[in-house]
Structure formats: structure tokens, C-alpha cells
Amino acid sequence: MRLLRRLGTRLRGLFEDSIRQQVTRTGLVYTAAILLTGLAAFASANNLLFLILAAMLSTLLVAGFISRLSLAGLELELLHPEHVSARRRTPARVRLHNEKNWIPSFSIHLKGAEGSSLDSAIYFPVIPGKAVLEHLVELRFERRGTHRENAFQLSTRFPFGFTERHAIVTLRSDILVYPCLDPQPGFEELLASVAGEMESQARGRGSDFYRIRPYEHTESARNVDWKATAHTGELQVREFAREQERLVVLMLDLELPPGAEDWFERAVDCGAFLLWELSRRGARVRLRTQNFDLQCPEEGDVYSMLKYLALVTPGAGKNSLSLDDPHGYPILLSARPQSALGELAGEARVVGRDALPARAAGDGAAAR
């Protein structure tokens, strides 16, 4: 009795309501052939036609059972990198597990369902029992924020293609997506301007002696220490301790006037792009809003800033924005008019609604 109960449970699992089917063109032609054969058999009372009709019906039933059996017992696993950016193709891995003990699955198609981050299709010819197959894919998320559900569709037409059976698999796992880090219209010009002003205000190379090291062919000859070169017989370079880089303070104003929601998403992308590129160049950066303040690399890394920008929403904070570092280079992203910014308008470089072009169609929706 216990064995029969297990078998009944397994069979009920094969016929879950989550598996749907759609009759194909081949199935319609085959169904029409069954009807014609049945009509001919009853009209002529020919035993041979009845045998052919029975064989055709049994083939249809067996094909449906095998088709369901191929989709049953499949488990999907998505392995994605830790850092994911919006509107950028991200490499990931898909693992398909066949949990059936000895029954293989044939001709399985995997693709993203509506709203999924997977925009390509994968084909698995055969998945042996208890086997795990892995495939490289590319994911693309259109918006920043937390993505809690990612839907995929498994389908098959095995064995004869009479029907296409498919099942929707929803992976309920949190994927944090950063703002878009790719250059967009106006972003690179702003970055070049900031980098140029920072370079023009730099104090030059340090004056404190650090070490003597071998010369590299890409360096300027004026850094060569000729005394050390004469002593060792090889070109040597005198290196000085590098003075601390000037701090770039990026301030994002969360107080948003009505109708500026699209601009705010654009400003978040711009801020993320500036922080990412400046940190890659070794600059010291600081992100400030009405409810957030972090300096990189002293207090955290740039990924902590990107995580905050991935989830930030407009709204008035408890504190007001102000400059507390006279040596920093301030950049203010704000949609408010300069008259409402007070002293910040004259102390910081303001990037307002006119400085960032409108978001192009298809660039993605706002964060939810």
C-alpha cells in the first residue's frame, strides 16, 4: 500500500495544473486524419480501419503522456554575479536539474517568460535522469532596484510534435540591480569636465621622497636618478610619495518638484556613472543625500554607494544638504530651481534639469 501511495503521488506530480499545452499544426493535421479514419471505419465497418484508428488514438495518448513526463521533475537554478547593472548584458549561468531517477527528458526549450531578464532561448536535446546541465546565458534588467521574481518557461514538443507543452517556473530570489553604469548622452561630457577641473586644481606630484626603483620604458627620463643609475649600472627612478587626491563630493537632492520623476532616474544614473568612473581612476569620492553620507575609500567602497543608489527614492529627508568640507569639489544633482538651493547654488557645481537630456525611449522604466 505504501508503494502504491508513492506511485500515486508521483503520478499526480506529472499532471500538475502548472503544465499547459497548445496544439500545433502537426497536431491539427493528425487530429483531422484520426477523424477521417474514424468516419471511414464506421462507414465501411472495415476491421483493418478500426485497427488503424486504435493505433492512431493510442499513439496520441502515449505522446501526450511522454510529453508531460519530459517536463515533470525538472528544477531550474539561476547563478548570477554579485554586481548587476541595469540595461547592461550580464553573463550568468543556468542549471537545469532532472530530478527523475532514471527517466530522461528530451527536447527541452528554455526561454524567458514575459518580463523576464532572459531574452534568448536555450535548447537541451536530452537531460538524463539525475543529471545537471549548465548553460551560459546573458541577463538584462531594464530598471534598477530589487527584482524578486524572475519567470522562465520550459517547453517541449517531444515526441511527435502534436502538442507543445510548457510550464512557467518562477524563481523567487532577490537580485539587487544597480543603476545603469554605461555612458549616456551628456554623462561623458560632464565626467571630462569634472576630471579636467580636478586636474587643473591639483597641486602636482609630492615632494616627500619614497623610494628608488628600476626604470620602466613608459616613464619620462626626467624622473631618472643619475647617481643611483651610476651606482647600480642600470637606470633607476626616484619616486616620491603621492599627495592625497582632492575629494569629489557628489550630492543628490532627494527633494523633487512635481513632474521631475523621470529626471530623477536620469540623475541617479548620472551619479552612479560619475562615482563608478571616478573611483576606477583612483579618485576619492563621497556621496551625500539628505539621509545618506559615505566616503570612498575611507569609509566604504563604491559598491556600497551603488547599492544605495539602486534603492533610493525621492522624498524630503530629516537633514538638509550642506557643504562641510571646504577642500572637496562639490557636485550637486538637483531638480529644484537655484533660488531654492540657497548657498549651495553658489558653492557647488549644480547639475539641474536642463543639464541632463531627457531619457530616450526604451531606456527603461523607473525603479519600483
C-alpha positions in Angstrom: 0.0 0.0 0.0 2.8 2.4 0.8 4.4 1.7 -2.6 1.1 2.4 -4.3 0.7 5.7 -2.4 4.1 6.8 -3.5 3.3 5.9 -7.1 0.1 7.8 -6.9 1.9 10.9 -5.5 4.4 10.7 -8.3 1.7 10.4 -11.0 -0.2 13.4 -9.6 3.0 15.4 -9.8 3.2 14.6 -13.5 -0.2 16.1 -14.2 0.0 19.3 -12.2 -2.1 22.3 -13.4 1.1 24.3 -14.0 1.7 22.4 -17.2 -0.2 23.8 -20.2 -0.4 22.6 -23.7 -1.0 24.1 -27.1 -2.0 22.1 -30.2 0.5 22.5 -33.1 -0.2 22.5 -36.8 1.1 18.9 -36.9 -1.4 18.0 -34.2 -4.3 19.5 -36.1 -3.4 17.6 -39.2 -3.0 14.4 -37.2 -6.4 15.0 -35.4 -8.1 15.5 -38.8 -6.5 12.3 -40.0 -8.0 10.5 -37.0 -11.4 11.9 -37.7 -11.3 10.9 -41.3 -10.1 7.4 -40.4 -12.9 7.0 -37.8 -15.5 8.1 -40.3 -14.3 5.7 -42.9 -14.1 2.8 -40.4 -17.7 3.3 -39.2 -19.0 3.9 -42.7 -17.3 0.8 -44.1 -17.3 -1.5 -41.0 -13.8 -2.5 -42.0 -11.8 -4.1 -39.2 -8.5 -3.0 -40.6 -9.6 0.6 -40.4 -10.6 0.1 -36.8 -7.2 -1.3 -36.0 -5.5 1.7 -37.7 -7.9 4.1 -35.8 -7.0 2.4 -32.5 -3.3 2.6 -33.2 -3.6 6.3 -34.0 -5.5 7.1 -30.9 -3.1 5.1 -28.7 -0.2 7.0 -30.4 -1.8 10.3 -29.5 -2.4 9.3 -25.9 1.2 7.9 -25.4 2.6 11.0 -27.0 0.8 13.2 -24.5 1.9 11.1 -21.6 5.6 11.1 -22.7 5.4 14.9 -23.3 4.2 15.5 -19.7 6.8 13.1 -18.4 9.6 15.1 -20.1 8.6 18.3 -18.3 8.0 16.7 -14.9 10.7 16.6 -12.3 12.8 19.5 -13.8 14.2 22.1 -11.5 15.8 25.4 -12.6 18.6 27.3 -10.9 20.0 30.7 -11.9 23.5 31.7 -10.9 24.2 35.4 -11.4 27.2 37.6 -10.4 27.1 39.6 -7.2 27.1 43.0 -9.0 24.5 43.6 -11.7 23.9 46.9 -13.5 20.6 47.9 -15.3 20.4 47.9 -19.1 23.7 46.0 -19.4 24.1 42.5 -20.6 25.3 40.4 -17.6 26.8 36.9 -18.0 25.1 34.3 -15.8 24.7 30.5 -15.7 21.5 28.4 -15.9 21.4 25.0 -14.3 18.7 22.5 -15.2 18.2 19.6 -12.8 16.4 16.4 -13.8 15.1 15.0 -10.5 13.7 11.8 -12.0 15.7 8.8 -11.1 16.1 7.0 -14.4 13.7 8.7 -16.9 15.4 11.3 -19.2 13.8 14.4 -20.5 14.0 15.1 -24.2 13.9 18.2 -26.4 13.6 20.9 -23.7 13.4 24.5 -24.7 14.1 27.2 -22.1 13.3 30.9 -22.6 12.3 33.9 -20.5 8.7 34.5 -19.8 7.1 37.9 -20.1 9.0 40.4 -18.1 12.0 38.1 -17.6 15.6 39.2 -17.7 16.5 36.4 -20.1 15.9 37.4 -23.7 17.4 34.4 -25.5 16.3 30.7 -25.9 18.3 27.6 -24.9 17.8 24.1 -26.2 18.6 20.9 -24.3 18.4 17.8 -26.6 18.4 15.3 -23.7 18.7 15.6 -19.9 19.5 12.1 -18.4 17.9 11.1 -15.1 19.5 12.7 -12.0 21.7 14.8 -14.3 22.5 18.5 -14.1 23.1 20.5 -17.3 24.6 24.0 -17.2 24.4 26.7 -19.9 25.9 30.2 -20.1 23.3 33.0 -20.7 23.1 36.8 -20.7 20.7 38.6 -18.4 19.4 42.2 -18.9 17.4 44.1 -16.4 15.7 47.3 -17.6 15.4 49.0 -14.3 17.3 49.4 -11.1 16.1 48.2 -7.8 15.3 44.8 -6.2 14.0 42.1 -8.6 12.2 39.5 -6.5 10.7 37.3 -9.2 12.2 36.0 -12.5 10.0 33.9 -14.6 11.2 31.3 -17.2 9.3 28.9 -19.5 10.1 25.3 -20.1 8.5 23.7 -23.2 8.8 20.6 -25.3 7.2 19.1 -28.4 8.6 15.6 -27.8 8.0 13.0 -29.1 5.9 13.7 -32.3 5.2 17.4 -32.1 1.4 17.1 -31.9 1.3 19.5 -29.0 3.6 21.9 -27.3 3.6 21.6 -23.6 5.1 24.3 -21.4 5.4 25.2 -17.8 6.2 28.5 -16.1 8.9 28.4 -13.5 9.2 31.4 -11.2 12.5 31.9 -9.3 11.8 33.8 -6.1 15.1 35.3 -5.2 16.2 38.9 -4.6 18.5 40.3 -7.2 19.8 43.8 -6.5 20.3 45.7 -9.7 22.5 48.9 -9.7 21.7 51.9 -11.8 22.9 51.9 -15.4 26.7 52.4 -15.4 27.1 52.8 -19.2 27.7 56.3 -20.7 24.6 58.1 -21.8 24.2 61.4 -23.7 25.7 64.2 -21.5 27.4 61.9 -19.0 30.8 61.6 -20.6 31.0 65.4 -21.2 30.2 66.0 -17.5 32.9 63.5 -16.5 35.5 65.0 -18.7 34.7 68.5 -17.4 35.0 67.3 -13.8 38.2 65.4 -14.4 39.7 68.5 -16.2 38.8 70.9 -13.4 40.2 68.4 -10.8 43.5 68.1 -12.7 43.9 71.8 -13.1 43.5 72.3 -9.4 45.9 69.5 -8.4 49.0 70.5 -6.5 51.4 68.5 -8.6 53.4 65.5 -7.5 54.6 65.0 -4.0 57.8 66.3 -2.6 58.5 63.6 0.1 61.0 61.0 -1.0 59.6 57.5 -1.1 62.0 55.0 -2.8 64.4 54.3 -5.6 63.2 51.7 -8.1 64.1 50.4 -11.6 63.2 52.5 -14.6 60.2 51.4 -16.8 60.3 52.2 -20.5 57.0 54.1 -20.4 58.3 56.7 -17.9 59.7 60.1 -18.6 63.5 60.4 -18.5 63.4 63.4 -16.2 62.4 61.1 -13.3 65.7 59.2 -13.6 68.1 59.4 -10.6 71.5 59.6 -12.2 73.5 59.0 -9.1 71.6 55.7 -8.4 72.0 54.8 -12.0 75.7 55.3 -12.0 76.0 53.3 -8.8 74.0 50.3 -10.0 74.8 50.4 -13.7 71.0 50.3 -14.6 68.5 53.1 -15.0 66.9 54.0 -11.6 63.9 56.3 -10.9 63.4 58.4 -7.8 59.8 58.0 -6.6 58.0 60.5 -4.3 55.1 59.9 -2.0 51.9 60.9 -3.8 49.9 63.6 -2.1 46.3 62.9 -1.3 43.9 63.4 -4.1 41.2 66.1 -3.8 37.8 64.7 -2.7 34.9 64.8 -5.1 31.6 65.3 -3.2 28.6 64.2 -5.2 25.3 65.4 -3.6 22.0 64.0 -4.8 19.0 66.2 -3.8 16.0 63.9 -2.8 13.6 66.8 -2.7 11.9 66.7 -6.0 9.4 69.1 -7.5 6.3 67.7 -9.2 6.8 66.2 -12.7 10.5 65.5 -12.3 10.4 61.8 -11.6 11.9 60.9 -15.0 14.7 63.4 -14.4 15.4 61.9 -11.0 16.0 58.5 -12.6 18.3 60.2 -15.1 20.2 61.9 -12.2 20.6 58.6 -10.3 22.2 57.0 -13.4 24.4 60.1 -13.9 25.5 59.9 -10.2 26.2 56.2 -10.4 28.2 56.7 -13.6 30.4 59.5 -12.1 31.1 57.6 -8.9 32.0 54.4 -10.8 34.3 56.1 -13.3 36.0 58.4 -10.8 36.6 55.5 -8.4 38.1 53.5 -11.2 40.5 56.3 -11.8 41.6 56.2 -8.2 39.8 59.4 -7.1 38.4 59.9 -3.6 34.6 60.2 -3.8 31.8 61.0 -1.4 28.1 60.5 -1.8 25.7 62.6 0.2 21.9 62.9 0.3 19.5 64.1 3.0 19.7 60.6 4.6 23.0 59.1 3.4 26.7 60.0 3.7 29.6 57.8 2.7 33.2 58.4 1.6 35.2 56.1 -0.5 37.7 54.5 0.2 38.0 55.7 3.8 34.5 54.6 5.0 33.5 52.0 2.4 33.7 51.0 -1.2 31.9 52.2 -4.3 29.6 49.2 -4.3 28.1 50.4 -1.0 27.2 53.7 -2.8 25.8 51.8 -5.8 23.6 49.7 -3.5 22.2 52.8 -2.0 21.5 54.4 -5.4 19.8 51.1 -6.5 17.1 51.6 -3.9 17.0 55.4 -3.4 13.6 57.1 -3.9 12.8 60.9 -3.9 11.5 62.4 -0.7 12.5 65.0 1.8 15.0 63.8 4.4 15.4 64.8 8.0 18.6 66.7 7.3 19.3 69.4 4.7 22.2 69.3 2.2 25.2 71.5 3.1 28.9 71.7 2.5 31.0 70.6 5.4 34.3 70.0 3.6 36.0 73.2 2.2 38.6 71.2 0.4 36.2 69.0 -1.5 35.0 69.5 -5.1 31.1 69.6 -4.8 28.7 68.5 -7.5 25.0 68.9 -6.8 22.3 66.9 -8.7 19.1 68.8 -8.1 15.9 69.4 -10.0 14.9 72.4 -7.8 15.5 75.9 -9.0 18.7 77.6 -7.9 16.7 80.1 -5.9 15.5 77.2 -3.6 19.0 75.9 -3.1 20.4 78.8 -1.1 24.1 78.9 -0.6 24.6 75.6 -2.4 23.9 77.2 -5.7 27.0 79.3 -5.4 29.3 76.9 -3.7 28.7 73.7 -5.8 28.5 72.9 -9.4 24.8 72.4 -10.0 23.6 69.8 -12.5 19.9 70.7 -12.9 17.0 69.7 -15.1 18.4 71.5 -18.2 21.9 69.9 -17.8 20.8 66.3 -18.4 19.0 65.4 -21.6 15.6 63.7 -21.4 15.7 59.9 -21.2 15.4 58.3 -24.7 12.6 55.9 -25.4 13.4 52.4 -24.5 16.0 53.3 -21.8 14.0 51.5 -19.2 11.4 52.3 -16.6 11.7 54.0 -13.3 12.6 52.0 -10.2 9.7 50.4 -8.4 
